[in-house]
Amino acid sequence: MKKYGKYIKKITSDINEHLYNGALKKFCFFHDLNQCDLSSEFRRVLGKNFKIYANDYRKTIFEKLLADGYNEKGYTIADKLGFKTEHQFYKWVRKNYGTIYKVLQKNHGVEKC
């Protein structure tokens, strides 16, 4: 079994730079790694699975954009956060914040809702 610890820092850096769906699968493909082994190591090292880590990072970026008064259309922020479609972004906002993007955008953040 390969040592996956050295890849954890690289993949978290990739997530932080390129927020995109399927990052773990693509990362494993390009580095010739076993996805299950890397996923297990990711969970062991960081204490959360890859999907939760990526989602938490997205939430951090999204909340910062809102707090800074980011006033763009949904498709623009969806692209910035790495969603494949605008629809995925709207579903993600509704699931994670319990309201729609327009309300969050209007209130300039999450805490005011």
Beta strands, then each sheet from edge to edge (+ up, - down):
end
